[in-house]
Amino acid sequence: AMISVTGDGTTIPEVQSNDASSNAELIINAADREFSSDTGFWSKSAQVTIGSGVCNIKSTDGSAQYIEKAITTPGKTYKIQLDIVANRGGSLRLNSLTNQLQFDSTIGTKVLYFKADGSLISIVRQTSPTDIDIDNISIKECGWADAQAIYDYYISVGKSVLEATKAAAMWCKYNNSDDNAAVYGYLYNWWAVYLIWLNPPKGWRVPMEADYSQLGATIGGTSIAGGKLKFAGLTYWAAPNTGATNESGFSGLGSGRRSDTGGFDLIGSYGYIWNISQLSTSLGKNIYLDKSATELTLTNSPKVRGYSLRLLRNAPVGEQFE
């Protein structure tokens, strides 16, 4: 599949980097991260002060006091780290255009994950009165390996499964290569597959594990079905491509994967394909085909991995579909 927008218009972001630590810091100037002086980088409301190593967010009259900066890209999820060095009362939240996230405002280092739906990101007083000092703020775009942490964080702060899924969903091209995508399609983490399952293209659906079990049984059993599903020859598979006949017409390819840490490997050796079934909040169900075997293997994998996706036609022959 090569789907980046679901049937209801939800955009799934392409993520190229491995993790947030490999991405550039968005607050370039140390003074703006450490609040050593007010350089004008941060826009701030009347009761907020910056300097001497802290940003004091204070609200004594019920007004929404804040600091903010147009620094984020709508649709992307960010890892935000900051220190709360003093709390004399109240709590804080993150704001984007419409997305909001209240976070733990007790003293200590906070690691937050937040999906932006606008270019402005704000730290706003949640309650009034509020009098909180923050320091050492860092904002980095999340990478591939951060997806499970994003999902878990959203659930931990009371967000819905759908909100957490939208924040964690990602797709990519093998080695971030257009040429690979043209041959093998996109690679998705499991949360992206879930969003496509909720709103697939008209006339199609994301298969369940039972669909692949039935497919294997229909073409002779899982011990030999893999050979019948693999594209024959060595164009899309490395040698020996054992037992590959493609007599099923499935044309399975050795599309490889994106690993838990964000690296790409195993192209030509394995073809991994997600289905919508899951074992737990961190493990989704998938199949794989192997260059050295005839089996169709049904198994489970960490949801953070990047695998291919096949859709199942869900319309009678002759009915219009997209």
C-alpha positions, 0 to 999 in steps of 0.5 A: 500500500501507499496510503498517507491520508485515510478515508476521513482525511486524517494525514499520517506523517512520513517520518525519516529520522530514527529518533528525537535524539538524532533530530535538530534542536528547534531552540537554537540559542542557548539563552532561549533554552536556559532563559538566561536573558530575554532575547525576544525569541519567546512571545510572552504575556504580561505577567511572564518574566524571562531572565536569570536562568528561569521563565516565571509563568505567573497568573494572579488574575485568572488570565491565560498567561503564557510563552509561545513560539511559531516553531512547530509543523502541523501534524508532527509530534514533538519531544519536549523536555523542561525542568520545573525548578519551582512551583509556588502554586498551579499547573501548566499545559501545552497548547497548539492550534486546538490541541492541548495537553496538561502535564505534571507540574511538580518540581523536576525534569519533565519529558512530554510528547505532543502532536502539534496541529499548528505552528505555534507551541505555547506553555500556558497556565492551566489553573489560576493562581499559578506561579511556576518557574521553568528552565532548560527547555528542549523541543525536538521532532520525534523520530521513528523509534519514539512511537511507542513512547508517544503512545504510552505517554498519551495514554498515561495523561488520560488521552483516548486511544484514538488520540494516542494512535494519531500521535504515534502513527507514522510511515516511511520509505525503505531507506527514505528512498523514492525508488524503493517506495515505487517498487515495494510501497510504504512501510508503516508502524502498527498505529498507522495501520489502525488509522487506515483500518478505521477509514480505508479507501472505498471498497477495501479493508485492512485484513485480520490475522484470520484472513491470512490464516484462511489464505494459507489454508486455501492454497495448501497450508501455511507450510507451503503457502509462502512459496505460492505467495512469493514473486518468483525469481531474484528481481525482488528477492535475494537467493535462493528464494526457496519454492517461489512460484507466485501461483496465488497471484499475491506477488509477495516481495522482499520489502524488508523492514524498519526496526525498533530503533529506526534502522532499515534492514532485510530488504530482499530477505524477508517480506513483513506485512501487518494485519489489524489484529493485535496481541497487546498495547505494544505487539501487533500481528503480522505475517512474513515471507522468507527468501529461504523458506516456503512457509507463510509465518503468522506471528507478532512484532513490536508495533513500532516496527515498519512493515508493509501493508496489503489491503483486501478487496471488500466489494463484489466483483463488478462493484465500483471501488477506489 
